[in-house]
């Protein structure tokens, strides 16, 4: 999978700004790739990008239209399909992060085939993945793990890539979820892979590399989330991490979607992740904690970071408020 | 899924007895369900069942033909397809544990539809599974876990079911792999489920039940197998086990398929499985070890069981040589 950029971000008739959070993530992390947005009547989201028609976007060099919002009711409205067909006709590919597949829309599938365009359904991994071997491979890898889902793992990995590249180090963000895939232009929606191939898919995603190159692997789920821990476990083994970063959000009341499950203790969470990661790399270690303190006042946030730092004996940063420089300082 | 019995076991042109191990497992555990075998010229396997034609099997009441051997080269030979079509024509369903699907054979798919017969591709779970909730549910559940794959987990769970039913207790074997599914007549090939739904599928497979009923859940993989640990993790959480049994084979030199990975230490293996299982049931405990000592002499086997028993402080049995009665004695 290699999604060509620049992108035109299609926002459809998004009900609110939150419905466009995937598109917002792309714009935040790859502003240079985002030529404009295309909004239909009634759209309540705005990425503060130029509003462009398909023809205008094409004239400015857009290569792919990203379906960057959820579709209401799980069906593609005729107004959406019309935009897709126009985009294909104008010479662009389409990429979607929705559960419904572009390839299941007969008119879109037929036109893309006729014109030789590509359709990317990034939530639906294509092709066969190998069974993981667990064999030692060169290159360094860092995996973001967390106390819960949706707790800053992608953000942390992307911030680390940015900081490392700024310092002239060799680094690649490796995407394991839909938003990350649009940001990287490639990747695997690891939670949609067949169970037997979770680790094998990650071995493919973060392959052997230069000894001084770091893959920054986007984490998924949590070993302490009873719905998704299998995904996390396979990701830990497939990534064969040298370094782990613990992601956490201190105001989270319970595990995402499960009011009856409290968040784990930080040190307990680190111990279990480390134990799992040691199976494929006995030398793996935690290097830092990455905390989203946006729910705290600046003073509370600083105090919380200091408390965690003392508790775990490693740097504790907030990627937004303090940056991740102190994590990169830990990487050899 | 509900595969109707009695079965006719189709052995095709199996290259040797090992190629028929799925069929052998069905015959061993459900002899009353197995009316006969159907072998093609060149078949080197023999289950010591009556050799029956499709017509003879039907006359004796067979309801399903089980494709109980691997197909050579991964394709269905015309001679196999002819038997399938005859079986459908005679009023029987078909069930296969192969990677290739029956539903992908056009003539078979068409005839089954025309005649209203069912095709079961047990390695390909059908339908949508829910995301796991981890909510506490009534009924008791025992999960067989192991130091490695293919180390006696299915055998142990089936032996426990047999012993419990003999004692008049309420118990159900819950199948998570192809052979187990034929033996139970239902189940889910858990390693073929999409990663996000591993735990949810197991919650469906082993649902709420009477307080004094035990589900005996077939384990898969091992938390210490870097290819498959994600499957095992999801299975542990989905099963919400009250009791765990550790399965092991003392002459195994390395993790299955991975010469560079040694087997874990027994107590280390128990600790990690227990930690994982406690997330969804803090009261879970190990009740016994189930050891396959067939690679040892009787004296060595006895000594090994005694050694393990002392090491872990729990009963250690060999289901074949000592039976599993002492495990059932532990179940409340």
Boltz contact constraints between the chains, C-beta under 6 A:
constraints:
  - contact:
      token1: [A, 131]
      token2: [B, 227]
      max_distance: 6.0
  - contact:
      token1: [A, 132]
      token2: [B, 226]
      max_distance: 6.0
  - contact:
      token1: [A, 132]
      token2: [B, 227]
      max_distance: 6.0
  - contact:
      token1: [A, 134]
      token2: [B, 226]
      max_distance: 6.0
  - contact:
      token1: [A, 134]
      token2: [B, 258]
      max_distance: 6.0
  - contact:
      token1: [A, 191]
      token2: [B, 195]
      max_distance: 6.0
  - contact:
      token1: [A, 191]
      token2: [B, 196]
      max_distance: 6.0
  - contact:
      token1: [A, 192]
      token2: [B, 194]
      max_distance: 6.0
  - contact:
      token1: [A, 193]
      token2: [B, 195]
      max_distance: 6.0
  - contact:
      token1: [A, 194]
      token2: [B, 192]
      max_distance: 6.0
  - contact:
      token1: [A, 195]
      token2: [B, 191]
      max_distance: 6.0
  - contact:
      token1: [A, 195]
      token2: [B, 193]
      max_distance: 6.0
  - contact:
      token1: [A, 195]
      token2: [B, 195]
      max_distance: 6.0
  - contact:
      token1: [A, 195]
      token2: [B, 198]
      max_distance: 6.0
  - contact:
      token1: [A, 195]
      token2: [B, 231]
      max_distance: 6.0
  - contact:
      token1: [A, 196]
      token2: [B, 191]
      max_distance: 6.0
  - contact:
      token1: [A, 198]
      token2: [B, 195]
      max_distance: 6.0
  - contact:
      token1: [A, 198]
      token2: [B, 230]
      max_distance: 6.0
  - contact:
      token1: [A, 199]
      token2: [B, 227]
      max_distance: 6.0
  - contact:
      token1: [A, 226]
      token2: [B, 132]
      max_distance: 6.0
  - contact:
      token1: [A, 226]
      token2: [B, 134]
      max_distance: 6.0
  - contact:
      token1: [A, 226]
      token2: [B, 237]
      max_distance: 6.0
  - contact:
      token1: [A, 226]
      token2: [B, 279]
      max_distance: 6.0
  - contact:
      token1: [A, 226]
      token2: [B, 280]
      max_distance: 6.0
  - contact:
      token1: [A, 227]
      token2: [B, 131]
      max_distance: 6.0
  - contact:
      token1: [A, 227]
      token2: [B, 132]
      max_distance: 6.0
  - contact:
      token1: [A, 227]
      token2: [B, 199]
      max_distance: 6.0
  - contact:
      token1: [A, 229]
      token2: [B, 233]
      max_distance: 6.0
  - contact:
      token1: [A, 229]
      token2: [B, 237]
      max_distance: 6.0
  - contact:
      token1: [A, 230]
      token2: [B, 198]
      max_distance: 6.0
  - contact:
      token1: [A, 230]
      token2: [B, 230]
      max_distance: 6.0
  - contact:
      token1: [A, 230]
      token2: [B, 233]
      max_distance: 6.0
  - contact:
      token1: [A, 230]
      token2: [B, 234]
      max_distance: 6.0
  - contact:
      token1: [A, 231]
      token2: [B, 195]
      max_distance: 6.0
  - contact:
      token1: [A, 233]
      token2: [B, 229]
      max_distance: 6.0
  - contact:
      token1: [A, 233]
      token2: [B, 230]
      max_distance: 6.0
  - contact:
      token1: [A, 233]
      token2: [B, 233]
      max_distance: 6.0
  - contact:
      token1: [A, 234]
      token2: [B, 230]
      max_distance: 6.0
  - contact:
      token1: [A, 237]
      token2: [B, 226]
      max_distance: 6.0
  - contact:
      token1: [A, 237]
      token2: [B, 229]
      max_distance: 6.0
  - contact:
      token1: [A, 258]
      token2: [B, 134]
      max_distance: 6.0
  - contact:
      token1: [A, 279]
      token2: [B, 226]
      max_distance: 6.0
  - contact:
      token1: [A, 280]
      token2: [B, 226]
      max_distance: 6.0
